[in-house]
Amino acid sequence: MAALYALVDCNNFYASCERVFQPALRGKPVVVLSNNDGCVIARSNEAKALGVEMGAPWHLHKRLFETQGIIVRSSNYSLYGDMSARVMNTLRHFTPNIEIYSIDEAFLSFAGFETSLVAHAAALRSTVMQWTGIPVSVGIAPTKLLAKVANRFAKKDAASNGVMILATQAEQEAALGRMALTDLWGVASRLAARLHALGIASPLDLKRADPDYIRQHFSVVMQRMVLELRGISCMPLEEIVPDRKNIVASRSFGRPVQTRQEMEEAVSTYAARAAEKMRRQNLATASLMVFVETNGFRPQDAQYQASKLVHLPVATADTSKLIAAAMRATSIIWRGGYRYKKAGVMLLDLISSGRVQGGLFDAPDDARSKARMKVLDTLNGRYGRDTLTFAATGRARAWKLRRDLLSPRYTTDWNELLSVR
Amino acid sequence: MSVFDLLTRQAFGCASLRSAPCGSAYLRVVLARTSIAIPLMAVKASCGFPSPADDYLERPLDFNELIIENAAATFAVRVEGESMIGVGIFPGDIAVVNRARNPVDGCIVLALVDGEFTIKRYRKRGARLWLEAGNPAFADIEITEEQNFEVWGVISRCVRLL
């Protein structure tokens, strides 16, 4: 038998995290809102059953949610991030080979456990549940794509007890026969329409299509998909996350930003945050881009968006130099009279900070700059974000994210622990 | 001199951050609530004369080892109320919860009774199950079939800042 992959997926992850510490939410419809309390980004099963759609704008559905008894939470990424790390660390007890695919999904190699798959998967599920309180589903198959298919049925079929194994061709075909093309991983409706035009109307049709023909009409990615559907593994586990090519820090504002000072504060804050992320990976950059945009969903407002890329003479990881560059870019693209919705800073062409070359007139970051950044990162790491900040990033930050329905950060802040009588 | 002052001096070449210029922006300092004064050991190696302690170097004590048995399953909760003062768990303490431990008769648990969290001693004799308070002013809680009961985790440590 070929080696098997397991896809472990947390059930309704954000809602489940909230429920671990708020048992009153169990069995009730729960939705979690996007940054800024914009729209629904996660739903419990009960909320799905009530017909709440992904992406439903909160301000339009507020009343309806209240009458339906739907409990609403702002997204609490401090909590979700910590709970995710706990789940992933628990999974490492069950295999040394793991690819963390997203905040709530991981691919595991189950090679070596072929004779005890059901027991191994069941033990994994119950251990994750006991240790972290998060329910997960496990899909097992010879390829990652089929593991994703298996996971879908582990979630859907109540009889599966959260574990579905599609080890044989017959099992795989039976499962694929119950799916639409758009249910497949990576097939959006436009791609499905193109496949339809070629007479490929279902996942089974796609599996039986000629891989070379698919490659000619689509891409090597689609060809791999056909092979993976046939049980031929083409996507190995990516256990090492490749170094990132660029870093973005960007948020929507809590309310429209209209003054230049507020915009400069926001851009400085994002530059500082991006720089911090970059230093954590020991990288440096000489290219920085600032972008600003108004709210495209408000046609009654005047619209404007712009971005500006600036280059520094020498790559740096020093927040003060990056803020200065970001301010140069902002001054070029700033236009008054608009209600800005969003801004961001992107650091591009990242290189290892140890390999920065000086220019004729410009030296790389000196020891003093590096020490300064170390103080900054150490203090902010130890005493909490924004312990030490640049004045340019502002004091009041009235433009900051709106999170009115935020639950406590139970696992990451001593001041927000669960209180128990 | 605190670590903070020392780092400041190293980084900015001045004793106070208020006078520290830094590129185009100025650093604003929000002093931390506390400062930690840890004696810094001289780490310069003297060539030719290795320290006689070199062969005996060990890691310093790590309090995480003492308190955390299983990081993925360990949570902290704040104690309120006086129902467990008899066993030394006081209001304001931080109770360390290990969800990986299974409850056995006599251990202290964070339990959920009809949706409410409570810290009590777990008691199980035969078919009888009850939660015992550590304070005579509080009655025991008998767990019956009708009740919605679960052990959220086992309290493995209790931390008190004096």
Interface residues (C-beta under 8 A of the other chain):
Chain A: P23 A24 A85 R86 V87 N89 T90 Q130 W131 T132 G133 S268 D318 S320 K321 I323 A324 M327 R368 A371 R372 K374 V375 T378 L379 R382 Y383 D386 T387 L388 T389 F390 A391 A392 Y410 T411 W414 L417 L418 S419 V420 R421
Chain B: F4 L7 T8 Q10 A11 F12 G13 C22 G23 S24 A25 Y26 L27 R28 V29 V30 A32 R33 N70 A71 A72 A73 F75 A76 V77 R78 V79 E80 G81 S83 I94 A95 R99 A100 L110 L112 G115 F117 T118 I119 W152
